[in-house]
């Protein structure tokens, strides 16, 4: 009987020690976001998703973690999950231009041009200097055969310092039958 009591006491002490050590060394949501971002930049999208998921578990209101995880899902061609995560980021922070832009990327890849254009437009409304949003909206307008609007966005992106892909400019010139 003494041996069983000793085993129970050791189990309790080991559990308390483990929980104490885990608490002391637990990473914050921000640290998981940073680690996830590093993994994303290295192309380790599965690990990035895992890191962002841990950040969300720690802080379910971390809009950046949702947006970043959405981008990692986008890179893995899981567009419904990418859209879902970006939408959640927008619900948490409706002024998150990056989340609108990211969701626009996923919609554009699905050929849902109207929704992509709407999201790029919202990103621009929130951040009028969002160069990539102008460029991507211009590309979406081009795909939708709205060439005048595509030109407007190309000019705005260039005005803000973006170097527009010359192949895209050639295609836009050809399809719109104009030089600028």
KAWO-V301644 format. One record per residue. RES is the residue in one small letter. PSI is psi in whole degrees, 0 to 359 (999 if undefined). OMEGA is omega in degrees with one decimal (999 if undefined). D_CENTER is the distance of its C-alpha to the mean C-alpha in whole Angstrom. Layout:
((RES & PSI & OMEGA & D_CENTER) (RES & PSI & OMEGA & D_CENTER))
//
This chain:
((x & 323 & 179.5 & 58) (x & 323 & -180.0 & 57) (x & 318 & 179.5 & 55) (x & 319 & 176.8 & 53) (x & 321 & 177.0 & 53) (x & 317 & 179.6 & 52) (x & 319 & 179.4 & 49) (x & 315 & 179.5 & 47) (x & 318 & 178.3 & 48) (x & 321 & 178.1 & 46) (x & 314 & -179.6 & 43) (x & 314 & 179.7 & 43) (x & 319 & 178.0 & 43) (x & 318 & 179.7 & 40) (x & 315 & 179.3 & 38) (x & 316 & 178.7 & 38) (x & 315 & 179.4 & 38) (x & 314 & -179.7 & 35) (x & 322 & 178.6 & 33) (x & 313 & 179.5 & 34) (x & 318 & 179.4 & 33) (x & 320 & -179.5 & 29) (x & 316 & -178.2 & 29) (x & 321 & -175.3 & 30) (x & 8 & 179.7 & 28) (x & 138 & 178.3 & 25) (x & 153 & 178.8 & 22) (x & 166 & 176.9 & 20) (x & 320 & -179.4 & 16) (x & 321 & 179.0 & 15) (x & 322 & 176.8 & 17) (x & 322 & 177.5 & 15) (x & 316 & 178.4 & 12) (x & 315 & 179.5 & 14) (x & 319 & 177.1 & 15) (x & 320 & 178.7 & 12) (x & 320 & 177.6 & 10) (x & 317 & 177.8 & 14) (x & 322 & 177.8 & 14) (x & 312 & -178.7 & 10) (x & 331 & 178.8 & 12) (x & 359 & 179.8 & 15) (x & 10 & 177.8 & 14) (x & 72 & -170.8 & 15) (x & 324 & 178.7 & 12) (x & 316 & 178.6 & 14) (x & 322 & 177.8 & 15) (x & 316 & 178.6 & 11) (x & 318 & 178.7 & 11) (x & 316 & 179.4 & 14) (x & 315 & 179.6 & 14) (x & 324 & 177.7 & 11) (x & 319 & 177.6 & 13) (x & 321 & 177.4 & 16) (x & 319 & -179.9 & 14) (x & 324 & 177.2 & 14) (x & 322 & 179.1 & 17) (x & 318 & -178.6 & 18) (x & 93 & -177.6 & 17) (x & 353 & 179.1 & 16) (x & 25 & -179.5 & 15) (x & 94 & -177.3 & 12) (x & 323 & -179.9 & 10) (x & 319 & 179.7 & 8) (x & 318 & 177.5 & 8) (x & 314 & -179.1 & 7) (x & 314 & -178.8 & 4) (x & 320 & 177.4 & 4) (x & 322 & 176.0 & 6) (x & 319 & 177.8 & 4) (x & 322 & 178.4 & 3) (x & 319 & 175.2 & 7) (x & 321 & 177.5 & 8) (x & 315 & -179.7 & 8) (x & 336 & 178.0 & 10) (x & 9 & -179.8 & 12) (x & 24 & 172.9 & 13) (x & 76 & -172.4 & 12) (x & 319 & 177.4 & 11) (x & 319 & 179.2 & 13) (x & 323 & 177.1 & 11) (x & 313 & 179.7 & 8) (x & 318 & 179.9 & 9) (x & 314 & -179.4 & 11) (x & 319 & 178.6 & 8) (x & 322 & 177.1 & 6) (x & 318 & 178.1 & 10) (x & 319 & 177.4 & 11) (x & 320 & 179.0 & 9) (x & 321 & 177.4 & 11) (x & 320 & -179.8 & 14) (x & 318 & -178.5 & 14) (x & 93 & -177.6 & 13) (x & 348 & 178.4 & 14) (x & 23 & -177.4 & 14) (x & 91 & -178.6 & 11) (x & 322 & -179.6 & 11) (x & 321 & -179.2 & 7) (x & 320 & 175.6 & 6) (x & 317 & 178.9 & 9) (x & 313 & -179.0 & 8) (x & 317 & 178.9 & 5) (x & 324 & 175.6 & 7) (x & 322 & 176.7 & 10) (x & 314 & -178.5 & 9) (x & 317 & 178.0 & 10) (x & 319 & 179.4 & 13) (x & 320 & 180.0 & 14) (x & 335 & 175.1 & 14) (x & 1 & -174.2 & 16) (x & 26 & 173.3 & 18) (x & 75 & -171.7 & 18) (x & 322 & -179.6 & 18) (x & 317 & 179.9 & 20) (x & 323 & 177.5 & 16) (x & 313 & 179.5 & 14) (x & 318 & 179.4 & 17) (x & 319 & -179.5 & 17) (x & 318 & 176.7 & 13) (x & 321 & 178.5 & 14) (x & 317 & 179.2 & 17) (x & 320 & 177.8 & 15) (x & 319 & 179.5 & 13) (x & 322 & 177.0 & 16) (x & 320 & -179.9 & 18) (x & 319 & -178.5 & 16) (x & 91 & -176.4 & 16) (x & 350 & 178.2 & 19) (x & 18 & -176.2 & 19) (x & 87 & -172.8 & 15) (x & 311 & -176.7 & 17) (x & 330 & 178.0 & 14) (x & 320 & 175.6 & 14) (x & 313 & -179.2 & 17) (x & 310 & -176.7 & 17) (x & 325 & 176.4 & 15) (x & 322 & 175.8 & 17) (x & 319 & 177.7 & 20) (x & 318 & 179.0 & 19) (x & 319 & 176.3 & 19) (x & 319 & 177.5 & 22) (x & 312 & -179.9 & 24) (x & 330 & 178.3 & 23) (x & 4 & 179.7 & 24) (x & 31 & 174.5 & 27) (x & 75 & -169.0 & 27) (x & 324 & 178.6 & 28) (x & 318 & 178.3 & 29) (x & 323 & 177.1 & 26) (x & 315 & 178.8 & 24) (x & 317 & 179.6 & 27) (x & 316 & -178.9 & 26) (x & 323 & 176.5 & 22) (x & 313 & 179.9 & 23) (x & 318 & 180.0 & 26) (x & 317 & 178.5 & 24) (x & 316 & 178.8 & 21) (x & 319 & 179.1 & 24) (x & 327 & -179.9 & 26) (x & 0 & 175.9 & 23) (x & 5 & -179.9 & 23) (x & 138 & 175.8 & 21) (x & 107 & -177.5 & 23) (x & 140 & -179.5 & 22) (x & 122 & -178.2 & 23) (x & 327 & 177.4 & 27) (x & 321 & 176.6 & 27) (x & 317 & 178.8 & 24) (x & 318 & 177.9 & 27) (x & 316 & 179.6 & 30) (x & 319 & 179.2 & 29) (x & 318 & 177.2 & 28) (x & 315 & -177.9 & 32) (x & 310 & -176.3 & 33) (x & 325 & -177.6 & 32) (x & 350 & -178.5 & 32) (x & 41 & 175.2 & 36) (x & 161 & -176.7 & 35) (x & 334 & -179.7 & 35) (x & 999 & 999 & 32))
//
